[in-house]
Amino acid sequence: MARNPVTWLGSPTFPKAAKEALNDTQLRQNLRKATGTIRGRRAAAVAEMTDWEMLRVAGEQIKDDVLARLDTLLVQLEESVTARGGVVHWARDAEEANRIVLDLCRAEQATEVVKVKSMATAEIGLNEALEAGGVQAIETDLAELIVQLGEDRPSHILVPAIHRNRSEIREIFQRRMGVEVSDEPADLAEAARVYLRQKFLTTKVAISGANFAVADTGSIVVLESEGNGRMCLTLPDTLITVMGIEKLVPSWQDLEVFLQLLPRSSTAERMNPYTSVWTGVTPGDGPQNFHLVLIDNGRTATLTDSVGRQALRCIRCSACLNVCPVYERTGGQSYGSVYPGPIGAILTPQLMGDLHDPLAASLPYASSLCGACFEVCPVRIDIPSVLTHLRAEVVEAKGRTAESVAMSAAAWIFREASRYEKAQKAGSLARFLAKDGKITSLPWPGSKWTSSRDVPAPPSESFRAWWRKNRCQE
């Protein structure tokens, strides 16, 4: 499916997509079960850590330090990678990044590549760009493979196929792999393992993302749970890593903090099952050609926003998705973006850089502002504050609308007590429209409210009038 960078082409605004998703009872059942399970396990894993809040603060401070020194740390990373035999490429946007990767694949005469799960490559639409250039990208993460074979879209940062149940996955495997398989998890995993084994052994080029890059050594770090990443990172002759420029940590000591925060926040594990680290090229061991593609794609523009820039702290753990009541009911595809859920609602509009876009303008409103996302974020991104900040920017971008005129009129009324009291008296006349204490129909624009809910009848006497009559005489 073709996409613009970050978002899917043709995606409706969030309210329209959410309305459709809410009618899918199977989707809601799948999401409720999956997010509830992950949420409970994460809470138990975090409860074991007596210094969890201290780790969160440390993660926040390290990330803010990286963002403040991003220019110098990126140069340091490039020097470190180059000194150890790697090649660093810089990409301003998705188009440039895709062109670099495709040229590298063509230089190796590759018609197939194996891929480690990567949000950055999904963000830039790399699979589609490679396909258009004659190179097939094969996803090796089980959930990503399910999405790819089902010609679907991912709906979760950590578990892209969270919207699918076992029966649906079995049907996809039988149809696309041509095998008979049950819906037991072990059987499904074995079918995927057999399908991918030959790809691992014969494909000469692999593409990965990166969870972290250590600036002072040039080391790249990938965390995963299945072992497919380890195969991709060690067997092929050429490894291409695509990474957002914000994924840096200054040193190994800083990395230690995130190796504690990320596993518990994402998979609810004390330690990640597979933590792969490589530094440039080691003769005779692993890939003999290493390329690091650093992508901006809206990140430096996001960095200029003193409020919104904290979204760049994100370590893609997905904890905010699993506690969000909106995500649990609508699913990730409703967000129309590679980045769903609360973090997507603040990251996607900023990376797009256009709040006039209907989808981008709708995402900051995809939240109840309950604050659960901030409470679980391992790097303390204040998502509710960024959401309200972006809502204000959306309103400003729209210019003068009926809503802004109404708000200006309300502000004028509220600025003076006499005007406020006159407005109260005028409003109390609406009680004559009430029946049984409720107003069920109002003319436009009030009809937009009463079309779906009633309005309580206003009292015949305002609170101010009651107070003067009953309390001022005491």
C-alpha positions as CSV (number, residue, x, y, z in Angstrom):
1,M,0.0,0.0,0.0
2,A,1.5,3.3,-1.1
3,R,2.2,6.0,1.6
4,N,3.5,9.4,2.1
5,P,6.3,9.5,4.6
6,V,5.0,8.8,8.1
7,T,1.3,8.4,7.1
8,W,-0.6,6.1,4.8
9,L,-1.9,7.7,1.6
10,G,-5.7,8.1,1.5
11,S,-6.1,7.8,5.3
12,P,-9.2,9.5,6.6
13,T,-9.1,11.8,9.6
14,F,-8.9,10.1,13.0
15,P,-12.6,10.6,13.9
16,K,-13.8,9.0,10.7
17,A,-11.4,6.0,11.0
18,A,-12.2,5.6,14.7
19,K,-15.9,5.5,14.0
20,E,-15.4,2.7,11.6
21,A,-13.1,0.8,13.9
22,L,-15.6,1.0,16.8
23,N,-18.1,-1.0,14.7
24,D,-15.6,-3.9,14.4
25,T,-16.4,-6.0,17.5
26,Q,-13.7,-8.6,16.7
27,L,-11.0,-5.9,16.5
28,R,-12.1,-4.5,19.9
29,Q,-12.1,-7.9,21.4
30,N,-8.5,-8.6,20.1
31,L,-7.2,-5.2,21.3
32,R,-8.8,-5.5,24.7
33,K,-7.3,-8.9,25.4
34,A,-3.9,-8.0,24.1
35,T,-3.4,-4.6,25.7
36,G,-4.8,-5.8,29.0
37,T,-2.4,-8.7,29.1
38,I,0.6,-6.5,28.2
39,R,-0.5,-3.8,30.6
40,G,-0.7,-6.2,33.5
41,R,2.7,-7.8,32.9
42,R,4.4,-4.5,32.5
43,A,3.0,-3.3,35.8
44,A,4.3,-6.4,37.5
45,A,7.8,-6.0,36.0
46,V,8.0,-2.4,36.9
47,A,6.8,-3.0,40.5
48,E,10.0,-5.1,41.1
49,M,12.2,-2.0,40.6
50,T,12.5,0.1,43.7
51,D,14.5,2.7,41.7
52,W,12.1,2.9,38.7
53,E,11.2,6.6,39.1
54,M,14.9,7.4,39.4
55,L,15.6,5.5,36.2
56,R,12.8,7.4,34.4
57,V,14.3,10.7,35.5
58,A,17.7,9.6,34.3
59,G,16.3,8.5,31.0
60,E,14.6,11.9,30.6
61,Q,17.8,13.8,31.4
62,I,20.0,11.7,29.1
63,K,17.6,12.2,26.2
64,D,17.3,15.9,26.8
65,D,21.1,16.2,26.9
66,V,21.3,14.3,23.6
67,L,18.8,16.7,22.0
68,A,20.7,19.7,23.3
69,R,24.0,18.4,21.8
70,L,22.7,16.5,18.8
71,D,24.9,18.3,16.3
72,T,28.2,17.4,18.0
73,L,27.1,13.9,19.0
74,L,26.1,13.0,15.4
75,V,29.5,14.1,14.2
76,Q,31.1,12.1,16.9
77,L,29.0,9.0,15.9
78,E,30.0,9.4,12.3
79,E,33.7,9.6,13.2
80,S,33.5,6.6,15.4
81,V,31.6,4.4,12.8
82,T,34.0,5.5,10.0
83,A,37.1,4.7,12.1
84,R,35.8,1.2,12.5
85,G,35.2,0.5,8.9
86,G,31.6,1.6,8.5
87,V,30.2,4.1,6.0
88,V,27.7,6.8,7.2
89,H,25.1,8.3,4.9
90,W,23.0,11.4,5.7
91,A,19.4,11.7,4.4
92,R,17.3,14.8,4.8
93,D,14.0,13.1,4.0
94,A,12.3,9.8,3.2
95,E,12.9,10.1,-0.6
96,E,16.7,10.6,-0.1
97,A,16.9,7.8,2.4
98,N,15.1,5.4,0.1
99,R,17.3,6.3,-2.8
100,I,20.5,5.7,-0.7
101,V,19.3,2.3,0.4
102,L,18.1,1.2,-3.0
103,D,21.5,2.3,-4.6
104,L,23.3,0.2,-1.9
105,C,21.2,-2.9,-2.7
106,R,21.8,-2.4,-6.5
107,A,25.5,-2.1,-5.9
108,E,25.4,-5.6,-4.3
109,Q,23.2,-6.9,-7.1
110,A,20.6,-7.8,-4.5
111,T,17.0,-8.7,-5.6
112,E,16.0,-9.7,-2.1
113,V,16.8,-8.4,1.3
114,V,15.9,-9.6,4.8
115,K,14.8,-7.0,7.3
116,V,14.8,-6.7,11.1
117,K,11.7,-4.9,12.5
118,S,12.3,-1.2,12.1
119,M,10.0,1.8,12.7
120,A,12.3,4.1,10.8
121,T,12.1,2.0,7.6
122,A,8.3,1.9,8.0
123,E,8.2,5.6,8.5
124,I,10.0,6.3,5.2
125,G,8.1,3.7,3.2
126,L,11.3,1.7,2.4
127,N,9.6,-1.6,1.5
128,E,7.5,0.1,-1.1
129,A,10.5,2.1,-2.5
130,L,12.6,-1.1,-2.8
131,E,9.7,-3.0,-4.5
132,A,9.4,-0.2,-7.0
133,G,13.1,-0.5,-7.7
134,G,13.0,-4.3,-8.2
135,V,14.1,-5.4,-4.7
136,Q,11.9,-7.5,-2.5
137,A,12.1,-6.8,1.3
138,I,11.3,-9.8,3.4
139,E,10.2,-9.0,7.0
140,T,11.6,-11.5,9.5
141,D,9.9,-10.3,12.7
142,L,6.9,-12.7,13.2
143,A,4.3,-9.9,13.6
144,E,5.7,-7.9,10.7
145,L,5.7,-11.0,8.6
146,I,2.0,-11.5,9.4
147,V,1.3,-8.0,8.4
148,Q,3.3,-8.3,5.2
149,L,1.8,-11.6,4.1
150,G,-1.7,-10.3,4.9
151,E,-1.1,-7.2,2.8
152,D,-2.2,-5.3,5.9
153,R,-1.0,-2.3,7.9
154,P,0.7,-2.5,11.3
155,S,-1.4,-1.3,14.2
156,H,1.0,-1.3,17.2
157,I,4.6,-0.2,17.6
158,L,5.7,-3.4,19.4
159,V,3.2,-5.9,18.2
160,P,2.3,-4.8,14.7
161,A,-0.3,-7.6,14.2
162,I,-2.0,-7.1,17.6
163,H,-5.3,-6.6,15.8
164,R,-5.1,-10.2,14.4
165,N,-6.2,-13.3,16.4
166,R,-4.7,-16.8,15.9
167,S,-7.4,-18.0,13.5
168,E,-6.8,-15.0,11.2
169,I,-3.1,-15.6,11.3
170,R,-3.5,-19.3,10.4
171,E,-5.7,-18.3,7.4
172,I,-3.0,-15.9,6.2
173,F,-0.2,-18.5,6.5
174,Q,-2.2,-21.2,4.7
175,R,-3.1,-18.8,1.9
176,R,0.4,-17.2,1.4
177,M,2.8,-20.0,2.5
178,G,0.8,-22.9,1.0
179,V,1.0,-25.0,4.1
180,E,-1.5,-26.6,6.4
181,V,-1.1,-25.4,10.0
182,S,-3.1,-25.2,13.2
183,D,-3.8,-22.0,15.1
184,E,-1.6,-23.1,18.0
185,P,1.2,-20.5,18.7
186,A,4.0,-23.1,18.5
187,D,2.7,-24.4,15.1
188,L,2.4,-20.9,13.7
189,A,5.9,-20.0,14.9
190,E,7.3,-23.1,13.3
191,A,5.7,-22.4,10.0
192,A,7.2,-18.9,10.0
193,R,10.6,-20.4,11.0
194,V,10.6,-22.9,8.1
195,Y,9.5,-20.2,5.7
196,L,12.3,-17.8,6.7
197,R,15.2,-20.2,7.2
198,Q,16.2,-20.4,3.6
199,K,15.9,-16.6,3.3
200,F,18.4,-16.1,6.1
201,L,20.9,-18.6,4.6
202,T,20.8,-17.2,1.0
203,T,20.1,-13.5,1.2
204,K,23.3,-11.3,0.9
205,V,21.9,-8.0,2.2
206,A,20.1,-7.2,5.4
207,I,18.4,-4.0,6.6
208,S,17.9,-3.1,10.2
209,G,16.8,-0.2,12.3
210,A,18.4,0.7,15.6
211,N,17.2,1.1,19.1
212,F,20.3,3.0,20.1
213,A,23.7,4.2,18.8
214,V,26.5,4.9,21.2
215,A,28.3,8.1,20.0
216,D,31.7,7.6,21.6
217,T,32.3,4.1,20.2
218,G,30.1,4.0,17.1
219,S,28.3,0.9,18.4
220,I,24.7,0.1,17.1
221,V,22.3,-1.6,19.4
222,V,19.2,-3.7,18.4
223,L,16.9,-5.3,21.0
224,E,14.5,-8.0,20.0
225,S,12.8,-11.1,21.4
226,E,12.7,-13.7,18.6
227,G,16.3,-14.1,17.4
228,N,15.4,-13.3,13.8
229,G,17.3,-10.0,14.2
230,R,20.4,-11.9,15.3
231,M,20.3,-13.9,12.1
232,C,19.9,-10.8,9.9
233,L,22.7,-9.0,11.7
234,T,25.3,-11.7,11.4
235,L,24.7,-13.9,8.3
236,P,24.5,-11.5,5.3
237,D,27.6,-10.0,3.7
238,T,26.2,-6.4,3.8
239,L,24.2,-4.8,6.6
240,I,22.4,-1.5,6.1
241,T,21.1,0.2,9.2
242,V,18.5,3.0,8.9
243,M,18.2,5.2,12.0
244,G,16.6,8.4,13.1
245,I,19.1,11.0,14.2
246,E,17.6,11.2,17.7
247,K,18.4,7.6,18.6
248,L,21.8,8.5,20.1
249,V,23.2,8.0,23.6
250,P,26.5,9.6,24.5
251,S,28.2,6.6,26.1
252,W,27.9,3.0,27.3
253,Q,27.1,4.2,30.8
254,D,24.1,6.1,29.4
255,L,23.0,3.0,27.5
256,E,22.8,1.0,30.7
257,V,19.8,3.1,31.8
258,F,17.8,2.3,28.7
259,L,18.7,-1.4,28.8
260,Q,16.7,-1.4,32.1
261,L,13.9,0.9,31.0
262,L,13.1,-0.5,27.6
263,P,12.5,-4.2,28.2
264,R,10.2,-3.7,31.2
265,S,8.3,-1.0,29.5
266,S,7.8,-2.8,26.2
267,T,7.7,-6.6,26.6
268,A,7.5,-6.7,30.4
269,E,10.8,-8.6,30.6
270,R,13.6,-8.0,33.1
271,M,16.2,-8.3,30.3
272,N,15.8,-8.4,26.6
273,P,16.2,-12.0,25.2
274,Y,18.4,-10.8,22.3
275,T,20.6,-7.7,22.6
276,S,22.8,-7.4,19.5
277,V,25.6,-4.9,19.4
278,W,28.1,-4.3,16.6
279,T,30.7,-1.7,16.0
280,G,31.7,-1.1,12.4
281,V,33.2,-4.1,10.6
282,T,35.2,-7.0,12.1
283,P,37.3,-8.8,9.5
284,G,36.1,-12.4,9.1
285,D,33.2,-12.1,11.5
286,G,29.7,-11.0,10.5
287,P,28.8,-8.6,7.6
288,Q,31.9,-7.2,5.9
289,N,30.1,-4.1,4.6
290,F,28.3,-1.9,7.0
291,H,26.3,1.2,6.1
292,L,24.6,3.5,8.5
293,V,21.9,5.8,7.1
294,L,20.9,8.7,9.4
295,I,17.6,10.2,8.6
296,D,16.2,13.6,9.6
297,N,12.7,13.5,8.0
298,G,11.3,16.3,10.1
299,R,13.3,15.7,13.3
300,T,15.3,19.0,13.2
301,A,12.1,20.9,12.6
302,T,10.5,19.2,15.6
303,L,13.6,20.0,17.6
304,T,12.9,23.8,17.2
305,D,9.6,23.5,19.2
306,S,10.4,23.9,22.9
307,V,7.3,21.9,23.9
308,G,6.9,19.4,21.1
309,R,10.6,18.4,21.0
310,Q,10.2,16.1,24.0
311,A,8.5,13.6,21.6
312,L,12.0,12.9,20.3
313,R,12.8,11.3,23.6
314,C,10.7,8.3,22.6
315,I,12.4,4.9,22.7
316,R,9.5,3.2,20.9
317,C,8.4,1.0,23.9
318,S,4.7,1.3,23.2
319,A,3.7,1.5,26.9
320,C,1.6,4.5,26.2
321,L,-0.5,2.6,23.6
322,N,-1.2,-0.2,26.1
323,V,-2.7,2.1,28.7
324,C,-4.6,4.4,26.4
325,P,-8.4,4.0,26.5
326,V,-8.7,5.6,23.0
327,Y,-6.2,3.2,21.4
328,E,-7.7,0.2,23.1
329,R,-11.1,0.9,21.5
330,T,-10.0,2.2,18.0
331,G,-6.8,0.3,17.3
332,G,-3.6,1.6,15.6
333,Q,-4.8,1.8,12.0
334,S,-7.3,4.6,12.9
335,Y,-4.3,6.9,13.4
336,G,-3.4,6.6,9.7
337,S,0.3,6.6,10.6
338,V,3.2,4.3,11.2
339,Y,3.2,5.7,14.8
340,P,-0.2,5.0,16.4
341,G,-1.5,5.7,19.9
342,P,-0.6,8.7,22.1
343,I,3.0,9.0,20.9
344,G,1.8,8.9,17.3
345,A,-0.7,11.7,18.1
346,I,2.2,14.0,19.0
347,L,5.0,12.7,16.8
348,T,3.2,12.2,13.5
349,P,1.9,15.8,13.1
350,Q,5.4,17.2,14.0
351,L,7.2,15.0,11.5
352,M,4.7,15.8,8.8
353,G,5.2,19.5,9.6
354,D,1.8,20.6,8.2
355,L,-1.0,21.2,10.6
356,H,-3.2,22.2,7.6
357,D,-3.3,18.5,6.6
358,P,-6.6,17.1,7.8
359,L,-5.1,13.9,9.3
360,A,-2.3,15.7,11.1
361,A,-4.8,18.3,12.5
362,S,-7.1,15.6,13.8
363,L,-4.4,13.5,15.7
364,P,-3.9,15.9,18.6
365,Y,-7.6,15.4,19.4
366,A,-7.2,11.6,19.5
367,S,-7.0,11.6,23.3
368,S,-9.1,11.9,26.4
369,L,-6.1,13.7,28.1
370,C,-6.4,11.2,31.0
371,G,-2.6,11.3,31.6
372,A,-2.1,7.5,31.8
373,C,0.4,7.8,29.0
374,F,2.7,10.1,30.9
375,E,2.5,8.0,34.0
376,V,4.0,4.9,32.2
377,C,6.4,6.6,29.8
378,P,9.9,5.5,30.7
379,V,11.4,8.8,29.5
380,R,8.7,11.0,31.0
381,I,7.3,12.5,27.8
382,D,4.4,14.7,29.0
383,I,2.1,13.7,26.2
384,P,-1.0,15.5,27.5
385,S,0.9,18.8,27.6
386,V,2.2,18.3,24.0
387,L,-1.3,17.4,22.8
388,T,-2.8,20.6,24.2
389,H,0.1,22.5,22.7
390,L,-0.5,21.0,19.3
391,R,-4.2,21.6,19.6
392,A,-3.5,25.3,20.1
393,E,-1.3,25.2,17.0
394,V,-4.0,23.5,15.0
395,V,-6.5,26.2,15.9
396,E,-4.0,28.9,15.0
397,A,-3.3,27.2,11.7
398,K,-7.0,27.2,10.9
399,G,-7.3,30.9,11.3
400,R,-10.7,32.6,11.9
401,T,-13.4,29.9,12.2
402,A,-16.9,29.7,13.6
403,E,-15.4,28.1,16.7
404,S,-12.7,30.8,17.2
405,V,-15.4,33.6,16.7
406,A,-17.5,31.8,19.4
407,M,-14.6,31.6,21.8
408,S,-13.7,35.3,21.2
409,A,-17.3,36.2,22.0
410,A,-17.3,34.2,25.1
411,A,-14.0,35.8,26.2
412,W,-15.5,39.2,25.7
413,I,-18.6,38.3,27.8
414,F,-16.4,36.8,30.6
415,R,-14.2,39.9,30.9
416,E,-16.9,42.0,32.5
417,A,-19.3,40.9,35.3
418,S,-22.3,42.9,34.0
419,R,-22.0,41.3,30.6
420,Y,-21.7,37.9,32.1
421,E,-24.9,38.4,34.2
422,K,-26.8,39.6,31.2
423,A,-25.7,36.5,29.2
424,Q,-26.9,34.3,32.1
425,K,-30.3,35.9,32.1
426,A,-30.6,35.6,28.3
427,G,-29.5,31.9,28.5
428,S,-32.1,31.1,31.2
429,L,-34.8,31.8,28.6
430,A,-33.8,28.5,26.9
431,R,-35.8,26.7,29.7
432,F,-38.9,27.4,27.8
433,L,-37.6,25.0,25.1
434,A,-37.3,22.2,27.7
435,K,-39.6,19.3,28.3
436,D,-39.3,17.1,31.4
437,G,-36.2,19.1,32.4
438,K,-34.3,18.5,29.2
439,I,-33.8,20.3,25.9
440,T,-33.8,17.7,23.1
441,S,-33.6,20.0,20.1
442,L,-31.8,23.3,19.4
443,P,-31.3,25.3,16.2
444,W,-27.8,25.3,14.6
445,P,-25.1,25.4,15.9
446,G,-26.7,23.9,19.0
447,S,-28.1,21.1,16.9
448,K,-24.6,19.6,16.6
449,W,-24.9,18.9,20.3
450,T,-28.6,17.9,20.6
451,S,-28.3,15.5,17.6
452,S,-26.6,13.0,19.9
453,R,-27.3,14.1,23.5
454,D,-29.8,16.2,25.5
455,V,-29.1,19.5,27.2
456,P,-30.2,20.0,30.8
457,A,-32.7,22.8,31.1
458,P,-31.1,25.9,32.6
459,P,-32.4,27.1,36.0
460,S,-34.8,30.0,36.2
461,E,-32.4,31.8,38.5
462,S,-28.6,32.1,38.2
463,F,-26.3,31.2,41.0
464,R,-25.3,34.8,41.4
465,A,-28.9,35.9,41.8
466,W,-29.5,33.1,44.3
467,W,-26.5,34.1,46.3
468,R,-27.5,37.7,46.5
469,K,-31.0,36.8,47.6
470,N,-30.1,34.1,50.2
471,R,-26.5,34.7,51.5
472,C,-25.6,38.3,51.2
473,Q,-28.2,39.2,53.8
474,E,-26.5,37.0,56.4
